[in-house]
Amino acid sequence: MTFNSNRYKEMQYRRCGKSGLLLPAISLGLWQNFGDVDCYDVFSRTILAAFNLGVTHFDLANNYGPPPGTAELNFGKILKQYFAGHRDELIISTKAGYTMWEGPYGDFGSKKYLVSSLDQSLKRMGLDYVDIFYHHRPDPETPLEETMRTLDLIVRQGKALYVGISNYPPEKAAEAFDILRSLGAPCIIHQPKYSMMVRTPEDGLLDVLAQYGVGCIAFSPLAQGLLTNKYLNGIPENSRAAKDSFLKKESITHELVVKLQALNSIAESRGQSLAQMSIAWLLKDERVTSVLIGARNEMQLLDSLKSLDHLTFSPLELSEIETILAK
Ligand SMILES: NC(=O)c1ccc[n+]([C@@H]2O[C@H](COP(=O)([O-])OP(=O)(O)OC[C@H]3O[C@@H](n4cnc5c(N)ncnc54)[C@H](OP(=O)(O)O)[C@@H]3O)[C@@H](O)[C@H]2O)c1
């Protein structure tokens, strides 16, 4: 496969915390739209288009699909079909932490679960190692020490180059970083949900990450599609809300649509789509290493990537956005 020879000039790369790793400002996640229920031709085109524009980072998890596991299987097929000779240009991540198989060993944060799960993920993707392995969510019962020691072990075994954590609140994240540091494990990244509409990381997490020199990759930056122009006039067929599963139809309230319309007007005045402005809004903070988008097709991906053309905001734009969101 011949890729666009200008691909690395098309993208901006940002250092992940204080590590040696550079990530693209926009990364592509395979949570939705890459499972066996989706169309192989459509999603392989999305991945090829992303790589052609310098998106080097693809984010997976054991349970992505549906059905669970099929996003990794499909990604493995795409790697084999199109990416021979390009493995060293890719940053591939996977995770374990949510329910993956039946019984007491297929969920949460035990050593048994994490080691088995990563072995399964590597097999599904046809890889010897992943670049980043995450613990996907905190486990209230397994000692944190056990989970973190397992991340360290996985790096020592050569099955991951770096490790990360996801969905950890600030205090628990700091505790995890302290343990990993004491073990010498390369924990370089945290993956929180963060968008103009979901601001939780601003309550301490971003400060903790800066303090520990850990990067931040923001997931669901478009609030699963709410922060795009698609719900301005109802719920279109094929949209995530129409499926009424991870994004509920009832969440598209009149009050929300009024806010989205106001945000869309600001985006238009900046010469951007609402999706582009929402991604740019996250990237204005240097503590955000990368914005982890989803895309149902190549068209959405290309639209979102254009956000890089205009990343700065005037103080007036920022305060207007805050006023709309605070209503
Ligand atoms: N660590 C975790 O716990 C966790 C949890 C969730 C996600 N993630 C990661 O974050 C990634 C992204 O999550 P997400 O899919 O929720 O992200 P998102 O970017 O907020 O939402 C993606 C959805 O927005 C719509 N969309 C995207 N670009 C668009 C555009 N330019 N114009 C109009 N609509 C557009 C599409 O929805 P339609 O299908 O409706 O068209 C698309 O499926 C996941 O793939 C995964 O890697 C991690």
Ligand as a Chemical Component Dictionary entry (heavy atoms), coordinates in Angstrom:
data_LIG
# 
_chem_comp.id                   LIG 
_chem_comp.type                 NON-POLYMER 
_chem_comp.pdbx_formal_charge   0 
_chem_comp.three_letter_code    LIG 
# 
loop_
_chem_comp_atom.comp_id 
_chem_comp_atom.atom_id 
_chem_comp_atom.alt_atom_id 
_chem_comp_atom.type_symbol 
_chem_comp_atom.charge 
_chem_comp_atom.model_Cartn_x 
_chem_comp_atom.model_Cartn_y 
_chem_comp_atom.model_Cartn_z 
_chem_comp_atom.pdbx_ordinal 
LIG N1  N1  N 0  -11.558 5.157  28.114 1  
LIG C1  C1  C 0  -12.859 5.070  28.030 2  
LIG O1  O1  O 0  -13.555 4.674  28.971 3  
LIG C2  C2  C 0  -13.522 5.468  26.736 4  
LIG C3  C3  C 0  -14.924 5.592  26.663 5  
LIG C4  C4  C 0  -15.475 6.018  25.465 6  
LIG C5  C5  C 0  -14.659 6.289  24.361 7  
LIG N2  N2  N 1  -13.305 6.122  24.476 8  
LIG C6  C6  C 0  -12.404 6.354  23.325 9  
LIG O2  O2  O 0  -12.720 7.585  22.690 10 
LIG C7  C7  C 0  -13.014 7.344  21.319 11 
LIG C8  C8  C 0  -13.994 8.358  20.823 12 
LIG O3  O3  O 0  -15.226 8.248  21.551 13 
LIG P1  P1  P 0  -16.573 8.702  20.888 14 
LIG O4  O4  O 0  -16.833 7.870  19.679 15 
LIG O5  O5  O -1 -17.600 8.784  21.953 16 
LIG O6  O6  O 0  -16.124 10.175 20.396 17 
LIG P2  P2  P 0  -16.833 11.446 19.807 18 
LIG O7  O7  O 0  -15.842 11.986 18.846 19 
LIG O8  O8  O 0  -17.319 12.295 20.923 20 
LIG O9  O9  O 0  -18.109 10.906 19.032 21 
LIG C9  C9  C 0  -18.004 10.249 17.793 22 
LIG C10 C10 C 0  -19.338 10.311 17.074 23 
LIG O10 O10 O 0  -19.643 11.677 16.746 24 
LIG C11 C11 C 0  -20.171 11.755 15.445 25 
LIG N3  N3  N 0  -19.214 12.511 14.622 26 
LIG C12 C12 C 0  -17.867 12.411 14.629 27 
LIG N4  N4  N 0  -17.315 13.335 13.822 28 
LIG C13 C13 C 0  -18.334 14.034 13.296 29 
LIG C14 C14 C 0  -18.386 15.117 12.413 30 
LIG N5  N5  N 0  -17.269 15.673 11.958 31 
LIG N6  N6  N 0  -19.608 15.607 12.059 32 
LIG C15 C15 C 0  -20.736 15.052 12.558 33 
LIG N7  N7  N 0  -20.738 14.020 13.415 34 
LIG C16 C16 C 0  -19.551 13.513 13.784 35 
LIG C17 C17 C 0  -20.397 10.325 14.977 36 
LIG O11 O11 O 0  -21.671 9.957  15.470 37 
LIG P3  P3  P 0  -22.799 9.249  14.582 38 
LIG O12 O12 O 0  -22.443 7.823  14.611 39 
LIG O13 O13 O 0  -24.043 9.598  15.331 40 
LIG O14 O14 O 0  -22.738 9.851  13.202 41 
LIG C18 C18 C 0  -19.313 9.591  15.729 42 
LIG O15 O15 O 0  -19.596 8.228  15.865 43 
LIG C19 C19 C 0  -13.504 5.897  21.300 44 
LIG O16 O16 O 0  -13.459 5.315  20.022 45 
LIG C20 C20 C 0  -12.537 5.263  22.267 46 
LIG O17 O17 O 0  -11.289 5.050  21.644 47 
LIG C21 C21 C 0  -12.733 5.737  25.633 48 
# 
loop_
_chem_comp_bond.comp_id 
_chem_comp_bond.atom_id_1 
_chem_comp_bond.atom_id_2 
_chem_comp_bond.value_order 
_chem_comp_bond.pdbx_ordinal 
LIG N1  C1  SING 1  
LIG C1  O1  DOUB 2  
LIG C1  C2  SING 3  
LIG C2  C3  SING 4  
LIG C2  C21 DOUB 5  
LIG C3  C4  DOUB 6  
LIG C4  C5  SING 7  
LIG C5  N2  DOUB 8  
LIG N2  C6  SING 9  
LIG N2  C21 SING 10 
LIG C6  O2  SING 11 
LIG C6  C20 SING 12 
LIG O2  C7  SING 13 
LIG C7  C8  SING 14 
LIG C7  C19 SING 15 
LIG C8  O3  SING 16 
LIG O3  P1  SING 17 
LIG P1  O4  DOUB 18 
LIG P1  O5  SING 19 
LIG P1  O6  SING 20 
LIG O6  P2  SING 21 
LIG P2  O7  DOUB 22 
LIG P2  O8  SING 23 
LIG P2  O9  SING 24 
LIG O9  C9  SING 25 
LIG C9  C10 SING 26 
LIG C10 O10 SING 27 
LIG C10 C18 SING 28 
LIG O10 C11 SING 29 
LIG C11 N3  SING 30 
LIG C11 C17 SING 31 
LIG N3  C12 SING 32 
LIG N3  C16 SING 33 
LIG C12 N4  DOUB 34 
LIG N4  C13 SING 35 
LIG C13 C14 SING 36 
LIG C13 C16 DOUB 37 
LIG C14 N5  SING 38 
LIG C14 N6  DOUB 39 
LIG N6  C15 SING 40 
LIG C15 N7  DOUB 41 
LIG N7  C16 SING 42 
LIG C17 O11 SING 43 
LIG C17 C18 SING 44 
LIG O11 P3  SING 45 
LIG P3  O12 DOUB 46 
LIG P3  O13 SING 47 
LIG P3  O14 SING 48 
LIG C18 O15 SING 49 
LIG C19 O16 SING 50 
LIG C19 C20 SING 51 
LIG C20 O17 SING 52 
# 
